[in-house]
Amino acid sequence: MHVLVMGGTRFMGPAVIAELERRGHEVTAFNRGTRATAETGLSRQVHGDRDEPGQLTQLAGESFDAVVDMSAYLR
């Protein structure tokens, strides 16, 4: 399964990424790149800010079986 993890650098994110990898899933992380990520087996690391127009287009053309949103900011 190919899983997109939004955020994933703090709190529960690294544990979720590690568990997905341990179970053999292909993991792509999309985050701002301001903190280190558990990058042991990430198939792709994409840096961007979802609040900046156009930055999510970096994921255009990709297909994900699941999306896990680990971002914990109030807007």
Predicted model as a PDB file, atoms N, CA, C, CB and O in Angstrom, pLDDT in the B-factor column:
MODEL        1                                                                  
ATOM      1  N   MET A   1       0.845  -1.165   0.000  1.00 94.00           N  
ATOM      2  CA  MET A   1       0.000   0.000   0.000  1.00 94.00           C  
ATOM      3  C   MET A   1       0.899   1.240   0.000  1.00 94.00           C  
ATOM      4  CB  MET A   1      -0.966  -0.009   1.221  1.00 94.00           C  
ATOM      5  O   MET A   1       1.921   1.268   0.686  1.00 94.00           O  
ATOM      6  N   HIS A   2       0.521   2.259  -0.765  1.00 94.00           N  
ATOM      7  CA  HIS A   2       1.276   3.512  -0.805  1.00 94.00           C  
ATOM      8  C   HIS A   2       0.517   4.533   0.042  1.00 94.00           C  
ATOM      9  CB  HIS A   2       1.473   4.027  -2.289  1.00 94.00           C  
ATOM     10  O   HIS A   2      -0.635   4.862  -0.243  1.00 94.00           O  
ATOM     11  N   VAL A   3       1.189   5.030   1.096  1.00 96.00           N  
ATOM     12  CA  VAL A   3       0.558   5.922   2.065  1.00 96.00           C  
ATOM     13  C   VAL A   3       1.230   7.286   2.028  1.00 96.00           C  
ATOM     14  CB  VAL A   3       0.625   5.325   3.487  1.00 96.00           C  
ATOM     15  O   VAL A   3       2.457   7.383   2.065  1.00 96.00           O  
ATOM     16  N   LEU A   4       0.421   8.338   1.955  1.00 94.00           N  
ATOM     17  CA  LEU A   4       0.906   9.710   2.066  1.00 94.00           C  
ATOM     18  C   LEU A   4       0.716  10.148   3.505  1.00 94.00           C  
ATOM     19  CB  LEU A   4       0.161  10.670   1.075  1.00 94.00           C  
ATOM     20  O   LEU A   4      -0.393  10.082   4.036  1.00 94.00           O  
ATOM     21  N   VAL A   5       1.797  10.600   4.145  1.00 92.00           N  
ATOM     22  CA  VAL A   5       1.723  11.138   5.501  1.00 92.00           C  
ATOM     23  C   VAL A   5       1.942  12.642   5.407  1.00 92.00           C  
ATOM     24  CB  VAL A   5       2.780  10.461   6.457  1.00 92.00           C  
ATOM     25  O   VAL A   5       3.000  13.102   4.977  1.00 92.00           O  
ATOM     26  N   MET A   6       0.941  13.392   5.811  1.00 89.00           N  
ATOM     27  CA  MET A   6       1.024  14.845   5.847  1.00 89.00           C  
ATOM     28  C   MET A   6       1.580  15.219   7.215  1.00 89.00           C  
ATOM     29  CB  MET A   6      -0.379  15.523   5.581  1.00 89.00           C  
ATOM     30  O   MET A   6       1.039  14.806   8.241  1.00 89.00           O  
ATOM     31  N   GLY A   7       2.656  15.999   7.235  1.00 84.00           N  
ATOM     32  CA  GLY A   7       3.328  16.282   8.501  1.00 84.00           C  
ATOM     33  C   GLY A   7       4.217  15.099   8.831  1.00 84.00           C  
ATOM     34  O   GLY A   7       4.933  14.594   7.967  1.00 84.00           O  
ATOM     35  N   GLY A   8       4.174  14.663  10.058  1.00 79.00           N  
ATOM     36  CA  GLY A   8       4.887  13.452  10.426  1.00 79.00           C  
ATOM     37  C   GLY A   8       6.239  13.641  11.084  1.00 79.00           C  
ATOM     38  O   GLY A   8       6.967  12.667  11.279  1.00 79.00           O  
ATOM     39  N   THR A   9       6.596  14.868  11.431  1.00 78.00           N  
ATOM     40  CA  THR A   9       7.923  15.073  12.021  1.00 78.00           C  
ATOM     41  C   THR A   9       7.889  15.203  13.536  1.00 78.00           C  
ATOM     42  CB  THR A   9       8.559  16.301  11.433  1.00 78.00           C  
ATOM     43  O   THR A   9       8.939  15.148  14.177  1.00 78.00           O  
ATOM     44  N   ARG A  10       6.724  15.372  14.115  1.00 77.00           N  
ATOM     45  CA  ARG A  10       6.638  15.568  15.567  1.00 77.00           C  
ATOM     46  C   ARG A  10       5.537  14.703  16.159  1.00 77.00           C  
ATOM     47  CB  ARG A  10       6.385  17.049  15.904  1.00 77.00           C  
ATOM     48  O   ARG A  10       4.715  14.117  15.454  1.00 77.00           O  
ATOM     49  N   PHE A  11       5.558  14.653  17.467  1.00 80.00           N  
ATOM     50  CA  PHE A  11       4.532  13.958  18.234  1.00 80.00           C  
ATOM     51  C   PHE A  11       4.412  12.508  17.767  1.00 80.00           C  
ATOM     52  CB  PHE A  11       3.177  14.680  18.103  1.00 80.00           C  
ATOM     53  O   PHE A  11       5.390  11.765  17.849  1.00 80.00           O  
ATOM     54  N   MET A  12       3.266  12.089  17.289  1.00 84.00           N  
ATOM     55  CA  MET A  12       3.042  10.700  16.886  1.00 84.00           C  
ATOM     56  C   MET A  12       3.509  10.404  15.468  1.00 84.00           C  
ATOM     57  CB  MET A  12       1.583  10.365  17.007  1.00 84.00           C  
ATOM     58  O   MET A  12       3.595   9.236  15.089  1.00 84.00           O  
ATOM     59  N   GLY A  13       3.811  11.416  14.682  1.00 83.00           N  
ATOM     60  CA  GLY A  13       4.173  11.228  13.283  1.00 83.00           C  
ATOM     61  C   GLY A  13       5.306  10.258  13.034  1.00 83.00           C  
ATOM     62  O   GLY A  13       5.140   9.336  12.236  1.00 83.00           O  
ATOM     63  N   PRO A  14       6.460  10.422  13.685  1.00 85.00           N  
ATOM     64  CA  PRO A  14       7.563   9.482  13.447  1.00 85.00           C  
ATOM     65  C   PRO A  14       7.198   8.038  13.776  1.00 85.00           C  
ATOM     66  CB  PRO A  14       8.767   9.890  14.262  1.00 85.00           C  
ATOM     67  O   PRO A  14       7.638   7.116  13.089  1.00 85.00           O  
ATOM     68  N   ALA A  15       6.404   7.836  14.811  1.00 87.00           N  
ATOM     69  CA  ALA A  15       5.997   6.476  15.178  1.00 87.00           C  
ATOM     70  C   ALA A  15       5.062   5.885  14.127  1.00 87.00           C  
ATOM     71  CB  ALA A  15       5.311   6.473  16.556  1.00 87.00           C  
ATOM     72  O   ALA A  15       5.152   4.699  13.809  1.00 87.00           O  
ATOM     73  N   VAL A  16       4.165   6.710  13.587  1.00 90.00           N  
ATOM     74  CA  VAL A  16       3.250   6.240  12.543  1.00 90.00           C  
ATOM     75  C   VAL A  16       4.044   5.858  11.293  1.00 90.00           C  
ATOM     76  CB  VAL A  16       2.191   7.330  12.204  1.00 90.00           C  
ATOM     77  O   VAL A  16       3.808   4.802  10.705  1.00 90.00           O  
ATOM     78  N   ILE A  17       4.986   6.717  10.887  1.00 89.00           N  
ATOM     79  CA  ILE A  17       5.816   6.430   9.716  1.00 89.00           C  
ATOM     80  C   ILE A  17       6.607   5.139   9.935  1.00 89.00           C  
ATOM     81  CB  ILE A  17       6.776   7.611   9.425  1.00 89.00           C  
ATOM     82  O   ILE A  17       6.650   4.283   9.052  1.00 89.00           O  
ATOM     83  N   ALA A  18       7.226   4.998  11.096  1.00 89.00           N  
ATOM     84  CA  ALA A  18       8.025   3.803  11.389  1.00 89.00           C  
ATOM     85  C   ALA A  18       7.160   2.540  11.351  1.00 89.00           C  
ATOM     86  CB  ALA A  18       8.704   3.937  12.765  1.00 89.00           C  
ATOM     87  O   ALA A  18       7.597   1.509  10.840  1.00 89.00           O  
ATOM     88  N   GLU A  19       5.958   2.612  11.879  1.00 92.00           N  
ATOM     89  CA  GLU A  19       5.079   1.439  11.893  1.00 92.00           C  
ATOM     90  C   GLU A  19       4.608   1.086  10.478  1.00 92.00           C  
ATOM     91  CB  GLU A  19       3.866   1.692  12.808  1.00 92.00           C  
ATOM     92  O   GLU A  19       4.540  -0.090  10.120  1.00 92.00           O  
ATOM     93  N   LEU A  20       4.286   2.093   9.686  1.00 93.00           N  
ATOM     94  CA  LEU A  20       3.901   1.830   8.297  1.00 93.00           C  
ATOM     95  C   LEU A  20       5.040   1.140   7.548  1.00 93.00           C  
ATOM     96  CB  LEU A  20       3.510   3.142   7.583  1.00 93.00           C  
ATOM     97  O   LEU A  20       4.816   0.178   6.813  1.00 93.00           O  
ATOM     98  N   GLU A  21       6.262   1.638   7.740  1.00 90.00           N  
ATOM     99  CA  GLU A  21       7.435   1.034   7.101  1.00 90.00           C  
ATOM    100  C   GLU A  21       7.654  -0.387   7.595  1.00 90.00           C  
ATOM    101  CB  GLU A  21       8.687   1.878   7.365  1.00 90.00           C  
ATOM    102  O   GLU A  21       7.940  -1.286   6.804  1.00 90.00           O  
ATOM    103  N   ARG A  22       7.522  -0.591   8.898  1.00 92.00           N  
ATOM    104  CA  ARG A  22       7.722  -1.920   9.479  1.00 92.00           C  
ATOM    105  C   ARG A  22       6.752  -2.930   8.872  1.00 92.00           C  
ATOM    106  CB  ARG A  22       7.548  -1.872  11.007  1.00 92.00           C  
ATOM    107  O   ARG A  22       7.087  -4.103   8.704  1.00 92.00           O  
ATOM    108  N   ARG A  23       5.560  -2.467   8.548  1.00 95.00           N  
ATOM    109  CA  ARG A  23       4.549  -3.346   7.951  1.00 95.00           C  
ATOM    110  C   ARG A  23       4.701  -3.477   6.439  1.00 95.00           C  
ATOM    111  CB  ARG A  23       3.164  -2.830   8.273  1.00 95.00           C  
ATOM    112  O   ARG A  23       3.893  -4.134   5.783  1.00 95.00           O  
ATOM    113  N   GLY A  24       5.737  -2.854   5.892  1.00 93.00           N  
ATOM    114  CA  GLY A  24       6.040  -3.031   4.484  1.00 93.00           C  
ATOM    115  C   GLY A  24       5.359  -2.083   3.523  1.00 93.00           C  
ATOM    116  O   GLY A  24       5.363  -2.321   2.315  1.00 93.00           O  
ATOM    117  N   HIS A  25       4.769  -1.006   4.036  1.00 94.00           N  
ATOM    118  CA  HIS A  25       4.096  -0.049   3.168  1.00 94.00           C  
ATOM    119  C   HIS A  25       5.088   0.941   2.569  1.00 94.00           C  
ATOM    120  CB  HIS A  25       3.011   0.697   3.940  1.00 94.00           C  
ATOM    121  O   HIS A  25       6.120   1.244   3.167  1.00 94.00           O  
ATOM    122  N   GLU A  26       4.767   1.430   1.400  1.00 92.00           N  
ATOM    123  CA  GLU A  26       5.533   2.479   0.746  1.00 92.00           C  
ATOM    124  C   GLU A  26       5.024   3.806   1.324  1.00 92.00           C  
ATOM    125  CB  GLU A  26       5.385   2.422  -0.841  1.00 92.00           C  
ATOM    126  O   GLU A  26       3.824   4.078   1.287  1.00 92.00           O  
ATOM    127  N   VAL A  27       5.930   4.625   1.855  1.00 92.00           N  
ATOM    128  CA  VAL A  27       5.527   5.849   2.557  1.00 92.00           C  
ATOM    129  C   VAL A  27       6.129   7.077   1.886  1.00 92.00           C  
ATOM    130  CB  VAL A  27       5.954   5.791   4.037  1.00 92.00           C  
ATOM    131  O   VAL A  27       7.330   7.137   1.621  1.00 92.00           O  
ATOM    132  N   THR A  28       5.267   8.055   1.618  1.00 91.00           N  
ATOM    133  CA  THR A  28       5.690   9.370   1.147  1.00 91.00           C  
ATOM    134  C   THR A  28       5.294  10.369   2.217  1.00 91.00           C  
ATOM    135  CB  THR A  28       5.051   9.732  -0.249  1.00 91.00           C  
ATOM    136  O   THR A  28       4.147  10.381   2.666  1.00 91.00           O  
ATOM    137  N   ALA A  29       6.237  11.206   2.630  1.00 90.00           N  
ATOM    138  CA  ALA A  29       5.944  12.236   3.635  1.00 90.00           C  
ATOM    139  C   ALA A  29       5.940  13.606   2.964  1.00 90.00           C  
ATOM    140  CB  ALA A  29       6.984  12.197   4.800  1.00 90.00           C  
ATOM    141  O   ALA A  29       6.851  13.937   2.205  1.00 90.00           O  
ATOM    142  N   PHE A  30       4.906  14.400   3.250  1.00 90.00           N  
ATOM    143  CA  PHE A  30       4.820  15.782   2.778  1.00 90.00           C  
ATOM    144  C   PHE A  30       4.829  16.672   4.009  1.00 90.00           C  
ATOM    145  CB  PHE A  30       3.529  16.027   1.898  1.00 90.00           C  
ATOM    146  O   PHE A  30       3.898  16.647   4.814  1.00 90.00           O  
ATOM    147  N   ASN A  31       5.892  17.461   4.150  1.00 85.00           N  
ATOM    148  CA  ASN A  31       5.972  18.376   5.287  1.00 85.00           C  
ATOM    149  C   ASN A  31       6.834  19.572   4.896  1.00 85.00           C  
ATOM    150  CB  ASN A  31       6.552  17.661   6.548  1.00 85.00           C  
ATOM    151  O   ASN A  31       7.412  19.618   3.810  1.00 85.00           O  
ATOM    152  N   ARG A  32       6.903  20.528   5.802  1.00 79.00           N  
ATOM    153  CA  ARG A  32       7.631  21.764   5.505  1.00 79.00           C  
ATOM    154  C   ARG A  32       9.142  21.606   5.512  1.00 79.00           C  
ATOM    155  CB  ARG A  32       7.249  22.816   6.489  1.00 79.00           C  
ATOM    156  O   ARG A  32       9.854  22.483   5.022  1.00 79.00           O  
ATOM    157  N   GLY A  33       9.644  20.510   6.055  1.00 73.00           N  
ATOM    158  CA  GLY A  33      11.080  20.277   6.056  1.00 73.00           C  
ATOM    159  C   GLY A  33      11.833  21.074   7.096  1.00 73.00           C  
ATOM    160  O   GLY A  33      13.042  21.268   6.977  1.00 73.00           O  
ATOM    161  N   THR A  34      11.127  21.542   8.121  1.00 72.00           N  
ATOM    162  CA  THR A  34      11.778  22.333   9.159  1.00 72.00           C  
ATOM    163  C   THR A  34      12.306  21.486  10.302  1.00 72.00           C  
ATOM    164  CB  THR A  34      10.822  23.354   9.695  1.00 72.00           C  
ATOM    165  O   THR A  34      13.058  21.979  11.142  1.00 72.00           O  
ATOM    166  N   ARG A  35      11.916  20.196  10.345  1.00 68.00           N  
ATOM    167  CA  ARG A  35      12.385  19.271  11.370  1.00 68.00           C  
ATOM    168  C   ARG A  35      12.775  17.952  10.703  1.00 68.00           C  
ATOM    169  CB  ARG A  35      11.294  19.044  12.464  1.00 68.00           C  
ATOM    170  O   ARG A  35      12.297  17.624   9.617  1.00 68.00           O  
ATOM    171  N   ALA A  36      13.631  17.221  11.359  1.00 63.00           N  
ATOM    172  CA  ALA A  36      14.044  15.917  10.833  1.00 63.00           C  
ATOM    173  C   ALA A  36      12.857  14.964  10.814  1.00 63.00           C  
ATOM    174  CB  ALA A  36      15.200  15.322  11.676  1.00 63.00           C  
ATOM    175  O   ALA A  36      11.977  15.040  11.672  1.00 63.00           O  
ATOM    176  N   THR A  37      12.837  14.075   9.841  1.00 60.00           N  
ATOM    177  CA  THR A  37      11.772  13.083   9.700  1.00 60.00           C  
ATOM    178  C   THR A  37      12.368  11.698   9.876  1.00 60.00           C  
ATOM    179  CB  THR A  37      11.062  13.209   8.321  1.00 60.00           C  
ATOM    180  O   THR A  37      13.544  11.478   9.586  1.00 60.00           O  
ATOM    181  N   ALA A  38      11.566  10.779  10.344  1.00 55.00           N  
ATOM    182  CA  ALA A  38      11.998   9.381  10.414  1.00 55.00           C  
ATOM    183  C   ALA A  38      12.085   8.880   8.981  1.00 55.00           C  
ATOM    184  CB  ALA A  38      11.010   8.493  11.284  1.00 55.00           C  
ATOM    185  O   ALA A  38      11.099   8.377   8.440  1.00 55.00           O  
ATOM    186  N   GLU A  39      13.239   9.009   8.367  1.00 56.00           N  
ATOM    187  CA  GLU A  39      13.393   8.747   6.939  1.00 56.00           C  
ATOM    188  C   GLU A  39      13.991   7.383   6.634  1.00 56.00           C  
ATOM    189  CB  GLU A  39      14.245   9.805   6.324  1.00 56.00           C  
ATOM    190  O   GLU A  39      14.633   7.227   5.595  1.00 56.00           O  
ATOM    191  N   THR A  40      13.811   6.420   7.472  1.00 59.00           N  
ATOM    192  CA  THR A  40      14.489   5.148   7.285  1.00 59.00           C  
ATOM    193  C   THR A  40      14.117   4.460   5.993  1.00 59.00           C  
ATOM    194  CB  THR A  40      14.191   4.246   8.425  1.00 59.00           C  
ATOM    195  O   THR A  40      14.977   3.859   5.349  1.00 59.00           O  
ATOM    196  N   GLY A  41      12.872   4.529   5.598  1.00 62.00           N  
ATOM    197  CA  GLY A  41      12.470   3.826   4.385  1.00 62.00           C  
ATOM    198  C   GLY A  41      11.499   4.612   3.535  1.00 62.00           C  
ATOM    199  O   GLY A  41      10.776   4.035   2.722  1.00 62.00           O  
ATOM    200  N   LEU A  42      11.474   5.908   3.709  1.00 68.00           N  
ATOM    201  CA  LEU A  42      10.546   6.716   2.934  1.00 68.00           C  
ATOM    202  C   LEU A  42      10.820   6.560   1.446  1.00 68.00           C  
ATOM    203  CB  LEU A  42      10.641   8.187   3.343  1.00 68.00           C  
ATOM    204  O   LEU A  42      11.960   6.673   0.996  1.00 68.00           O  
ATOM    205  N   SER A  43       9.768   6.300   0.698  1.00 70.00           N  
ATOM    206  CA  SER A  43       9.948   6.215  -0.745  1.00 70.00           C  
ATOM    207  C   SER A  43      10.142   7.607  -1.322  1.00 70.00           C  
ATOM    208  CB  SER A  43       8.748   5.517  -1.407  1.00 70.00           C  
ATOM    209  O   SER A  43      10.778   7.778  -2.362  1.00 70.00           O  
ATOM    210  N   ARG A  44       9.590   8.592  -0.640  1.00 78.00           N  
ATOM    211  CA  ARG A  44       9.719   9.963  -1.131  1.00 78.00           C  
ATOM    212  C   ARG A  44       9.497  10.942   0.007  1.00 78.00           C  
ATOM    213  CB  ARG A  44       8.724  10.235  -2.278  1.00 78.00           C  
ATOM    214  O   ARG A  44       8.588  10.776   0.820  1.00 78.00           O  
ATOM    215  N   GLN A  45      10.325  11.948   0.052  1.00 84.00           N  
ATOM    216  CA  GLN A  45      10.199  13.049   1.014  1.00 84.00           C  
ATOM    217  C   GLN A  45       9.911  14.298   0.189  1.00 84.00           C  
ATOM    218  CB  GLN A  45      11.512  13.221   1.914  1.00 84.00           C  
ATOM    219  O   GLN A  45      10.714  14.672  -0.665  1.00 84.00           O  
ATOM    220  N   VAL A  46       8.797  14.935   0.429  1.00 87.00           N  
ATOM    221  CA  VAL A  46       8.414  16.131  -0.319  1.00 87.00           C  
ATOM    222  C   VAL A  46       8.287  17.288   0.657  1.00 87.00           C  
ATOM    223  CB  VAL A  46       7.080  15.912  -1.103  1.00 87.00           C  
ATOM    224  O   VAL A  46       7.531  17.217   1.626  1.00 87.00           O  
ATOM    225  N   HIS A  47       9.033  18.356   0.392  1.00 88.00           N  
ATOM    226  CA  HIS A  47       8.956  19.530   1.257  1.00 88.00           C  
ATOM    227  C   HIS A  47       8.031  20.565   0.636  1.00 88.00           C  
ATOM    228  CB  HIS A  47      10.359  20.132   1.498  1.00 88.00           C  
ATOM    229  O   HIS A  47       8.157  20.914  -0.538  1.00 88.00           O  
ATOM    230  N   GLY A  48       7.104  21.044   1.447  1.00 89.00           N  
ATOM    231  CA  GLY A  48       6.176  22.063   1.004  1.00 89.00           C  
ATOM    232  C   GLY A  48       5.232  22.433   2.120  1.00 89.00           C  
ATOM    233  O   GLY A  48       5.165  21.755   3.145  1.00 89.00           O  
ATOM    234  N   ASP A  49       4.510  23.503   1.918  1.00 88.00           N  
ATOM    235  CA  ASP A  49       3.546  23.998   2.907  1.00 88.00           C  
ATOM    236  C   ASP A  49       2.163  23.975   2.269  1.00 88.00           C  
ATOM    237  CB  ASP A  49       3.917  25.447   3.401  1.00 88.00           C  
ATOM    238  O   ASP A  49       1.930  24.638   1.259  1.00 88.00           O  
ATOM    239  N   ARG A  50       1.255  23.221   2.852  1.00 85.00           N  
ATOM    240  CA  ARG A  50      -0.087  23.092   2.283  1.00 85.00           C  
ATOM    241  C   ARG A  50      -0.816  24.433   2.190  1.00 85.00           C  
ATOM    242  CB  ARG A  50      -0.908  22.125   3.113  1.00 85.00           C  
ATOM    243  O   ARG A  50      -1.769  24.571   1.423  1.00 85.00           O  
ATOM    244  N   ASP A  51      -0.368  25.420   2.970  1.00 86.00           N  
ATOM    245  CA  ASP A  51      -1.008  26.733   2.941  1.00 86.00           C  
ATOM    246  C   ASP A  51      -0.472  27.642   1.834  1.00 86.00           C  
ATOM    247  CB  ASP A  51      -0.831  27.410   4.272  1.00 86.00           C  
ATOM    248  O   ASP A  51      -0.999  28.732   1.616  1.00 86.00           O  
ATOM    249  N   GLU A  52       0.556  27.202   1.149  1.00 86.00           N  
ATOM    250  CA  GLU A  52       1.121  27.978   0.043  1.00 86.00           C  
ATOM    251  C   GLU A  52       0.545  27.462  -1.276  1.00 86.00           C  
ATOM    252  CB  GLU A  52       2.682  27.893   0.038  1.00 86.00           C  
ATOM    253  O   GLU A  52       0.699  26.288  -1.614  1.00 86.00           O  
ATOM    254  N   PRO A  53      -0.113  28.346  -2.012  1.00 82.00           N  
ATOM    255  CA  PRO A  53      -0.735  27.913  -3.274  1.00 82.00           C  
ATOM    256  C   PRO A  53       0.249  27.191  -4.187  1.00 82.00           C  
ATOM    257  CB  PRO A  53      -1.318  29.113  -4.007  1.00 82.00           C  
ATOM    258  O   PRO A  53       1.362  27.659  -4.427  1.00 82.00           O  
ATOM    259  N   GLY A  54      -0.178  26.067  -4.676  1.00 92.00           N  
ATOM    260  CA  GLY A  54       0.600  25.336  -5.656  1.00 92.00           C  
ATOM    261  C   GLY A  54       1.585  24.315  -5.121  1.00 92.00           C  
ATOM    262  O   GLY A  54       2.063  23.481  -5.890  1.00 92.00           O  
ATOM    263  N   GLN A  55       1.908  24.343  -3.838  1.00 91.00           N  
ATOM    264  CA  GLN A  55       2.936  23.422  -3.356  1.00 91.00           C  
ATOM    265  C   GLN A  55       2.478  21.967  -3.304  1.00 91.00           C  
ATOM    266  CB  GLN A  55       3.387  23.844  -1.993  1.00 91.00           C  
ATOM    267  O   GLN A  55       3.299  21.055  -3.395  1.00 91.00           O  
ATOM    268  N   LEU A  56       1.189  21.748  -3.161  1.00 90.00           N  
ATOM    269  CA  LEU A  56       0.694  20.368  -3.193  1.00 90.00           C  
ATOM    270  C   LEU A  56       0.753  19.771  -4.594  1.00 90.00           C  
ATOM    271  CB  LEU A  56      -0.735  20.312  -2.673  1.00 90.00           C  
ATOM    272  O   LEU A  56       0.623  18.558  -4.759  1.00 90.00           O  
ATOM    273  N   THR A  57       0.950  20.623  -5.608  1.00 92.00           N  
ATOM    274  CA  THR A  57       1.040  20.099  -6.975  1.00 92.00           C  
ATOM    275  C   THR A  57       2.273  19.215  -7.159  1.00 92.00           C  
ATOM    276  CB  THR A  57       1.073  21.253  -7.983  1.00 92.00           C  
ATOM    277  O   THR A  57       2.374  18.490  -8.149  1.00 92.00           O  
ATOM    278  N   GLN A  58       3.204  19.270  -6.214  1.00 93.00           N  
ATOM    279  CA  GLN A  58       4.363  18.374  -6.267  1.00 93.00           C  
ATOM    280  C   GLN A  58       3.945  16.909  -6.229  1.00 93.00           C  
ATOM    281  CB  GLN A  58       5.312  18.669  -5.109  1.00 93.00           C  
ATOM    282  O   GLN A  58       4.697  16.024  -6.637  1.00 93.00           O  
ATOM    283  N   LEU A  59       2.725  16.664  -5.729  1.00 91.00           N  
ATOM    284  CA  LEU A  59       2.216  15.300  -5.614  1.00 91.00           C  
ATOM    285  C   LEU A  59       1.316  14.928  -6.788  1.00 91.00           C  
ATOM    286  CB  LEU A  59       1.455  15.136  -4.310  1.00 91.00           C  
ATOM    287  O   LEU A  59       0.776  13.823  -6.836  1.00 91.00           O  
ATOM    288  N   ALA A  60       1.156  15.850  -7.734  1.00 92.00           N  
ATOM    289  CA  ALA A  60       0.281  15.599  -8.882  1.00 92.00           C  
ATOM    290  C   ALA A  60       0.740  14.358  -9.635  1.00 92.00           C  
ATOM    291  CB  ALA A  60       0.255  16.819  -9.827  1.00 92.00           C  
ATOM    292  O   ALA A  60       1.934  14.134  -9.835  1.00 92.00           O  
ATOM    293  N   GLY A  61      -0.218  13.577 -10.039  1.00 92.00           N  
ATOM    294  CA  GLY A  61       0.096  12.387 -10.812  1.00 92.00           C  
ATOM    295  C   GLY A  61       0.421  11.163  -9.973  1.00 92.00           C  
ATOM    296  O   GLY A  61       0.562  10.063 -10.509  1.00 92.00           O  
ATOM    297  N   GLU A  62       0.541  11.340  -8.668  1.00 91.00           N  
ATOM    298  CA  GLU A  62       0.797  10.194  -7.790  1.00 91.00           C  
ATOM    299  C   GLU A  62      -0.524   9.633  -7.296  1.00 91.00           C  
ATOM    300  CB  GLU A  62       1.700  10.596  -6.592  1.00 91.00           C  
ATOM    301  O   GLU A  62      -1.525  10.345  -7.210  1.00 91.00           O  
ATOM    302  N   SER A  63      -0.514   8.374  -6.979  1.00 94.00           N  
ATOM    303  CA  SER A  63      -1.698   7.702  -6.474  1.00 94.00           C  
ATOM    304  C   SER A  63      -1.387   7.139  -5.090  1.00 94.00           C  
ATOM    305  CB  SER A  63      -2.163   6.579  -7.445  1.00 94.00           C  
ATOM    306  O   SER A  63      -0.377   6.462  -4.897  1.00 94.00           O  
ATOM    307  N   PHE A  64      -2.263   7.425  -4.134  1.00 96.00           N  
ATOM    308  CA  PHE A  64      -2.079   6.938  -2.764  1.00 96.00           C  
ATOM    309  C   PHE A  64      -3.285   6.101  -2.371  1.00 96.00           C  
ATOM    310  CB  PHE A  64      -1.880   8.118  -1.767  1.00 96.00           C  
ATOM    311  O   PHE A  64      -4.423   6.407  -2.725  1.00 96.00           O  
ATOM    312  N   ASP A  65      -3.006   5.040  -1.631  1.00 98.00           N  
ATOM    313  CA  ASP A  65      -4.077   4.193  -1.124  1.00 98.00           C  
ATOM    314  C   ASP A  65      -4.685   4.765   0.147  1.00 98.00           C  
ATOM    315  CB  ASP A  65      -3.560   2.789  -0.865  1.00 98.00           C  
ATOM    316  O   ASP A  65      -5.842   4.492   0.467  1.00 98.00           O  
ATOM    317  N   ALA A  66      -3.902   5.561   0.869  1.00 97.00           N  
ATOM    318  CA  ALA A  66      -4.371   6.169   2.110  1.00 97.00           C  
ATOM    319  C   ALA A  66      -3.587   7.451   2.367  1.00 97.00           C  
ATOM    320  CB  ALA A  66      -4.225   5.183   3.305  1.00 97.00           C  
ATOM    321  O   ALA A  66      -2.444   7.597   1.934  1.00 97.00           O  
ATOM    322  N   VAL A  67      -4.224   8.373   3.077  1.00 95.00           N  
ATOM    323  CA  VAL A  67      -3.571   9.613   3.509  1.00 95.00           C  
ATOM    324  C   VAL A  67      -3.753   9.719   5.009  1.00 95.00           C  
ATOM    325  CB  VAL A  67      -4.159  10.878   2.772  1.00 95.00           C  
ATOM    326  O   VAL A  67      -4.867   9.604   5.521  1.00 95.00           O  
ATOM    327  N   VAL A  68      -2.637   9.941   5.719  1.00 94.00           N  
ATOM    328  CA  VAL A  68      -2.669  10.136   7.162  1.00 94.00           C  
ATOM    329  C   VAL A  68      -2.204  11.565   7.413  1.00 94.00           C  
ATOM    330  CB  VAL A  68      -1.767   9.078   7.925  1.00 94.00           C  
ATOM    331  O   VAL A  68      -1.072  11.920   7.083  1.00 94.00           O  
ATOM    332  N   ASP A  69      -3.074  12.384   7.996  1.00 91.00           N  
ATOM    333  CA  ASP A  69      -2.751  13.784   8.257  1.00 91.00           C  
ATOM    334  C   ASP A  69      -2.314  13.929   9.706  1.00 91.00           C  
ATOM    335  CB  ASP A  69      -3.963  14.707   7.950  1.00 91.00           C  
ATOM    336  O   ASP A  69      -3.136  13.873  10.620  1.00 91.00           O  
ATOM    337  N   MET A  70      -1.007  14.117   9.911  1.00 85.00           N  
ATOM    338  CA  MET A  70      -0.446  14.237  11.248  1.00 85.00           C  
ATOM    339  C   MET A  70      -0.241  15.695  11.653  1.00 85.00           C  
ATOM    340  CB  MET A  70       0.868  13.489  11.326  1.00 85.00           C  
ATOM    341  O   MET A  70       0.281  15.960  12.736  1.00 85.00           O  
ATOM    342  N   SER A  71      -0.634  16.629  10.818  1.00 78.00           N  
ATOM    343  CA  SER A  71      -0.458  18.044  11.140  1.00 78.00           C  
ATOM    344  C   SER A  71      -1.353  18.404  12.328  1.00 78.00           C  
ATOM    345  CB  SER A  71      -0.787  18.943   9.907  1.00 78.00           C  
ATOM    346  O   SER A  71      -2.521  18.020  12.389  1.00 78.00           O  
ATOM    347  N   ALA A  72      -0.774  19.144  13.259  1.00 68.00           N  
ATOM    348  CA  ALA A  72      -1.502  19.428  14.497  1.00 68.00           C  
ATOM    349  C   ALA A  72      -1.598  20.929  14.776  1.00 68.00           C  
ATOM    350  CB  ALA A  72      -0.826  18.728  15.670  1.00 68.00           C  
ATOM    351  O   ALA A  72      -1.464  21.371  15.917  1.00 68.00           O  
ATOM    352  N   TYR A  73      -1.829  21.687  13.735  1.00 66.00           N  
ATOM    353  CA  TYR A  73      -1.926  23.131  13.918  1.00 66.00           C  
ATOM    354  C   TYR A  73      -3.373  23.585  13.828  1.00 66.00           C  
ATOM    355  CB  TYR A  73      -1.074  23.865  12.879  1.00 66.00           C  
ATOM    356  O   TYR A  73      -4.126  23.141  12.960  1.00 66.00           O  
ATOM    357  N   LEU A  74      -3.751  24.474  14.735  1.00 59.00           N  
ATOM    358  CA  LEU A  74      -5.078  25.084  14.659  1.00 59.00           C  
ATOM    359  C   LEU A  74      -5.011  26.217  13.661  1.00 59.00           C  
ATOM    360  CB  LEU A  74      -5.562  25.592  16.055  1.00 59.00           C  
ATOM    361  O   LEU A  74      -4.035  26.966  13.637  1.00 59.00           O  
ATOM    362  N   ARG A  75      -5.994  26.348  12.872  1.00 57.00           N  
ATOM    363  CA  ARG A  75      -6.032  27.429  11.883  1.00 57.00           C  
ATOM    364  C   ARG A  75      -7.150  28.365  12.198  1.00 57.00           C  
ATOM    365  CB  ARG A  75      -6.188  26.886  10.467  1.00 57.00           C  
ATOM    366  O   ARG A  75      -7.355  29.346  11.483  1.00 57.00           O  
TER     367      ARG A  75                                                      
ENDMDL                                                                          
END                                                                             
